[in-house]
Amino acid sequence: MANERECSSGSCDVETQAGSCSSAASTCPCGTDCGGDPIECAAGMWMGAFCQAMKQVQVELLKVKIQKAWGSKMEKAADAVVEAAGVQWQTMLAQAQAKSGFREKLRSLWSESR
């Protein structure tokens, strides 16, 4: 089955695991060549769901281990990102305010009567 090969190679394409199999379709949206057979289509979707669940478990396990190994450094890195992004955001606001003020002054100058 195609999904079994994809899953064992580590490249599950879980984005294509939804949909229905029409009898006219030769390749099912579930990633198998089911030829319109709903059982083959369902089997393909189950294999895709298995791959998706397996990946989710792997991500959750890695998150815990990464937090344990590098948590304090990651916290400091997150603080640095928030600090830098905050400075960038304030700079963007100041630039937007300066542009707005300039435009307002121009509007006022041009709308004055002679």
C-alpha positions in Angstrom: 0.0 0.0 0.0 1.3 3.5 -0.9 0.8 5.0 2.6 2.7 2.2 4.2 5.8 2.9 2.0 5.4 6.6 2.6 5.1 6.1 6.4 8.0 3.8 6.7 10.2 6.1 4.7 9.3 8.9 7.1 7.6 11.1 4.5 3.9 10.8 5.3 1.8 13.1 3.3 -0.9 13.6 5.9 -2.4 16.6 4.0 -4.0 14.3 1.4 -5.7 11.9 3.9 -9.2 13.4 3.6 -11.8 13.1 0.9 -14.0 10.5 -0.6 -13.3 7.9 -3.2 -15.5 8.1 -6.2 -15.9 5.0 -8.4 -14.6 6.9 -11.4 -11.3 7.8 -9.6 -8.3 5.6 -10.2 -6.2 7.3 -7.6 -8.0 8.0 -4.4 -7.6 11.3 -2.4 -6.3 9.1 0.4 -3.2 8.4 -1.6 -3.9 4.8 -2.7 -4.7 3.5 -6.1 -8.0 2.1 -4.9 -9.9 2.2 -8.2 -13.0 3.3 -6.4 -13.0 0.5 -3.8 -14.2 2.1 -0.6 -12.5 -0.5 1.6 -9.1 0.3 -0.1 -9.8 4.0 0.3 -10.7 3.5 4.0 -7.6 1.4 4.6 -5.5 4.2 3.0 -7.0 6.8 5.2 -6.4 4.7 8.3 -2.8 4.3 7.4 -2.5 8.1 6.8 -4.2 8.7 10.2 -1.7 6.3 11.8 1.2 8.3 10.3 -0.2 11.6 11.4 -0.8 10.3 15.0 2.7 8.8 15.1 4.2 12.1 14.1 2.2 14.0 16.7 3.4 11.6 19.4 7.0 12.1 18.2 6.6 15.9 18.3 5.2 15.8 21.8 8.0 13.5 23.1 10.6 15.7 21.5 9.1 18.9 23.0 9.4 17.4 26.5 13.0 16.4 25.9 14.0 19.7 24.3 12.4 21.6 27.2 14.4 19.5 29.7 17.7 19.7 27.9 17.6 23.3 26.7 14.6 24.9 28.5 16.5 27.6 30.3 18.4 28.6 27.1 15.2 28.5 25.1 13.5 30.8 27.7 16.3 33.3 27.4 16.2 33.0 23.6 12.4 33.6 23.8 13.0 36.7 26.0 15.5 38.0 23.4 13.0 37.5 20.6 10.2 39.3 22.5 12.6 42.2 23.3 13.8 42.6 19.8 10.4 42.2 18.3 9.1 44.8 20.7 11.8 47.3 19.6 11.0 46.7 16.0 7.2 47.1 16.6 7.7 50.4 18.5 10.0 51.6 15.6 7.3 50.7 13.0 4.7 52.6 15.1 6.9 55.6 15.3 7.5 55.6 11.6 3.8 55.2 10.9 3.0 58.1 13.2 5.7 60.3 11.5 4.2 59.5 8.1 0.7 60.3 9.3 1.8 63.6 10.9 3.6 64.6 7.7 0.6 63.9 5.6 -1.7 65.7 8.0 0.6 68.8 7.8 0.5 68.6 4.0 -3.3 68.3 4.1 -3.5 71.3 6.3 -1.1 73.4 4.2 -2.9 72.6 0.9 -6.4 73.2 2.3 -5.6 76.7 3.7 -7.2 79.5 1.8 -4.9 81.9 0.0 
